[in-house]
Amino acid sequence: MTGTPSRRLVLLGATGSIGTQALDVLTRYPDIARVHGLAVGGSRPELVAEQAVAHRPAQLVVSDAARAEAVGAAVHSACRDAGIPAPQITAGADAVVELAGSLAEGDVVLNAITGSVGLLPTLAALASGARLALANKESLVVGGHLVTDAAAPGQILPVDSEHTAIAQALAGLTHDQIDHLVVTASGGPFRGRSREQLAQVTPEQALAHPTWSMGRVITTNSATLVNKALEVIEACFQFDLPEDRVQVVVHPQSIVHSMVTLVDGSTIAQASPPDMRHAIGWALAHPEKLPGLAAPLDFRTAQSWTFEPVDEDTFDAIALARAAHREGGGAMAVYNAVNEEAVDAFFDGSLSFLGITALIREVLEDPQRPRAQRVDGVGGLLAVEEWARTAARARLTGRGR
């Protein structure tokens, strides 16, 4: 080390897949930033205690207030045993937003929260002037122009293998040189299956992703291709393009993470073994590169990469998202909110796997759905979300939930 780094980091979602890998990157490259604050859900008190001892944050927020006491006890005990001061511990959703907005220009907030609950912390981080390393795609998908209008040029850096790949491929290019983007998809665990074969899919089968190790929601979203649908919309806002200029292809090897086709007909691709530390390290250290961050490809070894179209007759999530994005007016907030409710219902056994996107379609097509050219502010978005969740729950109750 060359000394204590001046850049501070706030990590939201510290015990999730992205959060734990980010802390691993910081352990290996301590000059990147010093951990100022961690936000956790609270379901893994012992892991939080380990992180508090290893990274010594000044602040710790437990978003689920009901779990704050257990987390606090574990953290205080571990810090006492280690002979170090415990962090200041607060609880609740408002405290997460406050932590997200507590930094300044030159610092970094990594938002690795899952779901649209990440929107308010995203806006708080942008208002602070800090760099936003964004792994919470839902806040950009749901917030749309509300988020992009709040961001300074280059303030948002994606923490996603696909969007990081696009950003790297675009380095040194101008917007008018882009013809279209190509977002790659592994195809998930059910690639090649028909709708009839998906009728009896279980949660355990949906969680068996062939490439990536992720949390429950994002893994299920990958199985339905909802995750890829959200990534299409994220790319539209991140790179300022309409949805018809963001293509999706299935690439089972997950080596080529995405591509950019230019107006002259050439295509630039970013390729690396599937390892999220590439995306995390890129966003945290940008514009620097971290030597030895992850293993490179060995082109001396025989290998084949394949690409194929998405079966949109079987997997309709992407087409639904494209239509919602074209409509605007909060339609993507409805899409995302209903999906979150549907995934919970799938895991509690009250909704089938195919029922997830069917429920999204039903609520989007509801004639009572609020429609507007553009939703007015955060309050308007949250109202649209609440309507969508209520409508989804009513339908789930009607199905016998």
C-alpha positions in Angstrom: 0.0 0.0 0.0 1.0 3.6 -0.6 -1.0 4.9 2.4 -4.6 5.4 3.3 -6.6 6.1 0.1 -8.4 9.4 0.0 -11.3 8.1 -1.9 -14.2 6.9 0.3 -16.6 4.1 -0.7 -20.1 3.4 0.4 -21.3 -0.1 -0.5 -25.0 -0.8 -0.5 -25.9 -4.5 -0.4 -22.6 -5.6 1.1 -23.6 -9.2 1.9 -25.0 -10.0 -1.6 -23.1 -11.6 -4.4 -21.8 -8.3 -5.9 -21.2 -6.8 -2.5 -19.0 -9.7 -1.2 -17.0 -9.8 -4.5 -16.5 -6.0 -4.3 -15.1 -6.3 -0.8 -12.8 -9.1 -2.1 -11.5 -6.7 -4.8 -10.9 -4.0 -2.2 -9.0 -6.5 0.0 -6.7 -7.3 -2.9 -6.4 -3.7 -4.1 -6.6 -1.6 -1.0 -5.4 1.6 -2.8 -8.7 1.9 -4.7 -10.8 3.3 -1.8 -11.4 3.0 1.9 -14.7 1.7 3.1 -16.7 4.5 4.7 -20.1 2.8 5.0 -21.9 -0.5 4.5 -25.6 -1.1 4.0 -27.0 -4.6 4.5 -30.4 -6.3 4.7 -29.5 -8.0 8.0 -30.2 -11.6 7.2 -26.5 -12.6 7.7 -25.3 -11.1 11.0 -22.1 -13.1 11.2 -21.0 -12.2 7.7 -21.7 -8.5 8.5 -19.6 -8.8 11.6 -16.7 -10.3 9.6 -17.0 -7.4 7.1 -17.0 -4.8 9.8 -13.8 -6.2 11.3 -12.0 -6.6 8.0 -13.0 -3.3 6.5 -13.7 -1.0 9.5 -16.5 1.1 8.1 -17.4 4.2 10.1 -21.1 3.6 9.4 -23.3 0.5 9.1 -26.9 0.6 8.1 -29.3 -2.4 8.4 -32.2 -1.8 6.0 -34.5 -4.2 7.8 -35.0 -2.6 11.2 -36.3 -5.8 12.7 -32.9 -7.4 12.2 -30.8 -4.5 13.4 -30.5 -5.8 17.0 -29.1 -9.2 15.9 -26.7 -7.5 13.5 -25.6 -5.0 16.1 -24.9 -7.7 18.7 -22.8 -9.7 16.2 -20.8 -6.6 15.1 -20.2 -5.3 18.5 -19.0 -8.7 19.8 -16.7 -9.2 16.8 -15.2 -5.7 17.1 -14.7 -6.0 20.8 -12.9 -9.3 20.3 -10.7 -7.7 17.6 -10.0 -4.7 19.8 -11.3 -2.1 17.3 -14.2 0.4 17.6 -17.5 -0.7 16.3 -19.1 1.4 13.5 -22.1 3.6 14.1 -25.1 1.5 13.4 -28.5 2.8 12.1 -31.5 1.1 10.6 -34.3 1.5 8.1 -34.8 2.4 4.5 -34.3 6.2 5.1 -30.9 5.5 6.8 -29.8 3.7 3.6 -30.7 6.7 1.5 -28.9 9.0 3.9 -25.8 6.8 3.8 -25.9 6.8 -0.1 -25.9 10.6 -0.1 -23.3 11.1 2.5 -20.2 11.2 0.2 -18.9 13.9 -2.2 -17.3 14.3 -5.5 -14.3 12.0 -5.8 -15.9 9.3 -3.7 -17.7 6.2 -4.9 -21.1 4.7 -4.0 -21.6 1.1 -5.2 -25.3 0.4 -5.3 -25.6 -3.4 -5.2 -29.1 -3.5 -3.7 -31.6 -5.8 -5.5 -34.9 -4.4 -6.8 -36.5 -1.0 -7.3 -35.9 -0.2 -3.6 -32.5 0.9 -5.0 -34.0 3.9 -6.8 -33.9 6.4 -3.9 -30.3 5.5 -2.9 -29.3 6.0 -6.5 -30.8 9.5 -6.6 -29.2 10.4 -3.3 -25.8 9.2 -4.5 -26.1 11.2 -7.7 -27.1 14.3 -5.8 -24.0 14.0 -3.6 -21.7 14.3 -6.7 -20.1 11.0 -5.9 -19.4 8.4 -8.7 -22.2 5.9 -8.8 -21.1 2.3 -9.6 -24.5 0.9 -10.4 -25.2 -2.7 -10.0 -28.9 -2.0 -9.2 -30.2 -2.0 -12.7 -33.8 -1.6 -11.5 -33.2 2.0 -10.4 -32.2 3.0 -13.9 -34.9 0.9 -15.6 -37.6 2.2 -13.3 -36.3 5.7 -12.8 -35.4 6.2 -16.5 -34.9 9.8 -17.4 -35.4 10.8 -13.7 -32.1 9.1 -13.1 -30.2 10.1 -16.2 -31.3 13.7 -15.9 -29.9 13.8 -12.3 -26.5 12.4 -13.4 -23.5 14.4 -14.6 -21.8 13.1 -17.7 -19.9 10.0 -16.8 -21.1 9.9 -13.2 -22.9 6.5 -13.6 -20.6 3.6 -14.3 -22.4 0.2 -14.8 -21.5 -2.8 -12.7 -22.8 -5.4 -15.0 -20.8 -7.6 -17.4 -22.9 -6.6 -20.4 -22.9 -2.9 -19.9 -19.3 -2.7 -18.7 -18.4 -4.5 -21.9 -20.3 -2.0 -24.0 -18.7 0.9 -22.2 -15.3 -0.5 -22.8 -16.0 -1.2 -26.4 -17.2 2.4 -26.8 -14.0 4.0 -25.4 -12.7 6.6 -27.8 -15.8 6.5 -30.0 -18.6 9.1 -30.4 -22.3 8.5 -30.1 -22.9 9.1 -33.8 -20.5 6.2 -34.7 -22.8 3.7 -33.0 -25.2 1.7 -35.3 -26.5 -0.7 -32.6 -25.6 -2.6 -29.5 -25.6 -6.4 -29.1 -26.3 -7.6 -25.6 -25.4 -11.3 -25.0 -27.4 -13.7 -22.9 -26.4 -17.1 -21.6 -29.9 -18.4 -22.2 -30.2 -19.5 -18.6 -30.9 -23.0 -17.4 -33.8 -23.5 -19.8 -32.3 -22.6 -23.1 -33.8 -24.8 -25.9 -36.9 -25.8 -24.0 -40.5 -25.3 -25.2 -43.2 -23.6 -23.2 -44.7 -27.1 -22.6 -41.5 -28.2 -21.0 -41.4 -25.1 -18.8 -44.9 -25.7 -17.4 -43.6 -27.7 -14.4 -40.4 -25.9 -13.6 -39.6 -25.7 -9.9 -37.8 -22.9 -8.0 -34.8 -25.2 -7.5 -34.5 -25.8 -11.2 -34.8 -22.1 -11.9 -31.9 -21.4 -9.5 -29.5 -23.8 -11.4 -27.9 -21.2 -13.6 -25.3 -22.7 -15.9 -22.7 -19.9 -15.7 -23.2 -17.3 -13.0 -23.6 -17.6 -9.2 -26.1 -14.9 -8.2 -28.9 -14.1 -5.7 -32.4 -15.6 -5.8 -34.2 -12.8 -7.6 -31.6 -12.2 -10.3 -31.1 -15.9 -10.9 -34.8 -16.4 -11.4 -34.9 -13.3 -13.7 -32.1 -14.9 -15.7 -34.2 -18.1 -16.1 -37.2 -16.1 -17.4 -35.0 -13.7 -19.4 -36.6 -10.9 -17.4 -33.0 -10.0 -16.4 -32.0 -9.7 -20.0 -35.1 -7.6 -20.7 -34.1 -5.2 -17.9 -30.6 -5.1 -19.3 -32.0 -4.0 -22.7 -33.8 -1.1 -21.1 -30.8 -0.3 -18.9 -28.7 -0.1 -22.0 -31.2 2.3 -23.7 -30.8 4.8 -20.8 -27.1 4.2 -20.1 -26.1 4.7 -23.7 -29.0 6.9 -24.9 -30.4 4.7 -27.6 -33.9 3.5 -28.5 -34.8 -0.1 -27.8 -34.8 -1.1 -31.5 -31.0 -0.4 -31.6 -30.3 -2.8 -28.7 -30.2 -6.4 -29.9 -30.0 -9.6 -27.9 -28.3 -12.8 -28.9 -27.9 -16.0 -26.9 -24.2 -16.9 -26.3 -24.1 -19.9 -23.9 -20.4 -19.7 -23.2 -20.7 -16.2 -21.6 -17.3 -15.2 -22.9 -18.3 -12.3 -25.2 -20.1 -10.1 -22.7 -21.6 -7.7 -25.3 -20.7 -6.0 -28.6 -21.0 -2.7 -30.4 -21.6 -2.5 -34.1 -20.5 0.7 -35.7 -21.9 2.6 -38.7 -19.1 1.4 -40.9 -20.2 -2.2 -40.3 -17.5 -3.3 -37.9 -18.2 -4.8 -34.6 -16.2 -4.4 -31.3 -16.6 -7.1 -28.7 -15.3 -7.4 -25.1 -14.4 -10.9 -24.1 -13.3 -12.4 -20.8 -14.0 -15.5 -18.7 -17.3 -15.1 -16.7 -16.1 -13.3 -13.6 -18.0 -10.4 -12.1 -14.8 -9.0 -10.6 -14.0 -7.6 -14.1 -17.1 -5.4 -14.0 -16.6 -4.5 -10.3 -13.0 -3.6 -10.7 -13.6 -1.6 -13.8 -16.2 0.6 -12.1 -14.3 1.0 -8.8 -10.9 1.8 -10.3 -12.0 3.6 -13.5 -10.2 4.8 -15.6 -7.3 2.7 -14.2 -6.9 -1.0 -14.8 -6.2 -3.5 -12.0 -3.4 -5.8 -12.9 -4.1 -9.5 -12.4 -7.7 -8.8 -11.4 -9.0 -12.0 -12.9 -7.7 -14.8 -15.2 -7.5 -13.8 -18.9 -8.6 -16.0 -21.8 -6.1 -18.4 -23.2 -6.4 -18.3 -26.9 -3.9 -21.1 -27.3 -6.5 -23.5 -26.0 -9.1 -24.7 -28.6 -12.5 -23.3 -27.9 -15.7 -22.4 -29.7 -18.1 -19.5 -29.2 -21.6 -19.8 -30.5 -24.4 -17.2 -31.0 -28.1 -17.9 -31.7 -31.3 -15.9 -31.7 -33.5 -15.6 -28.6 -36.6 -17.9 -28.7 -39.1 -15.1 -28.0 -42.1 -17.4 -28.6 -41.1 -19.3 -25.5 -39.5 -16.4 -23.6 -41.6 -13.3 -24.0 -40.0 -11.2 -21.3 -37.9 -9.1 -23.7 -40.7 -8.3 -26.1 -42.9 -7.2 -23.1 -40.1 -4.9 -21.9 -39.5 -3.4 -25.3 -43.2 -2.5 -25.6 -43.3 -1.0 -22.1 -40.2 1.1 -22.8 -41.7 2.4 -26.0 -44.9 3.3 -24.2 -43.0 5.1 -21.3 -45.0 6.9 -18.7 -44.1 4.5 -15.9 -44.8 1.3 -17.8 -41.4 -0.1 -17.0 -42.0 0.6 -13.3 -45.2 -1.5 -13.6 -43.2 -4.3 -15.4 -40.5 -4.4 -12.7 -42.9 -4.1 -9.7 -45.1 -6.9 -11.0 -42.1 -9.1 -11.7 -40.8 -8.7 -8.1 -44.2 -9.7 -6.8 -44.4 -12.6 -9.2 -41.0 -14.0 -8.3 -42.0 -14.1 -4.6 -45.2 -15.9 -5.6 -43.2 -18.4 -7.6 -41.1 -19.3 -4.6 -44.0 -19.6 -2.2 -45.7 -22.0 -4.7 -48.7 -19.9 -5.7 -47.5 -19.0 -9.2 -46.0 -21.2 -12.0 -42.8 -20.4 -13.7 -44.6 -19.4 -16.9 -47.1 -17.4 -14.8 -44.3 -14.9 -14.0 -44.3 -13.2 -17.4 -48.1 -13.9 -17.8 -48.8 -11.8 -14.7 -46.6 -9.0 -16.0 -48.5 -9.0 -19.3 -51.9 -9.1 -17.5 -51.1 -6.0 -15.4 -49.6 -4.1 -18.2 -52.7 -4.7 -20.3 -55.1 -3.8 -17.4 -57.4 -1.0 -18.8 -57.3 0.6 -15.3 -53.6 1.0 -15.3 -52.4 4.6 -14.9 -51.1 5.9 -18.1 -49.2 9.1 -18.8 -46.7 10.4 -21.3 -44.2 11.0 -18.5 -44.5 10.3 -14.8 -44.0 13.3 -12.6 -41.1 12.9 -10.2 -40.2 10.2 -7.7 -43.6 10.5 -6.0 -45.4 9.7 -9.3 -43.1 6.7 -9.9 -43.7 5.3 -6.4 -47.4 5.7 -6.9 -47.3 3.8 -10.2 -45.3 1.1 -8.5 -47.7 0.8 -5.6 -50.6 0.5 -8.0 -48.8 -2.3 -9.9 -48.0 -4.2 -6.7 -51.6 -4.0 -5.5 -52.9 -5.1 -8.9 -50.5 -8.0 -9.0 -51.4 -9.1 -5.5 -55.1 -9.0 -6.3 -54.6 -11.3 -9.2 -52.4 -13.6 -7.2 -55.1 -13.8 -4.5 -57.6 -14.6 -7.2 -55.3 -17.5 -8.2 -55.5 -18.9 -4.7 -52.4 -17.3 -3.1 
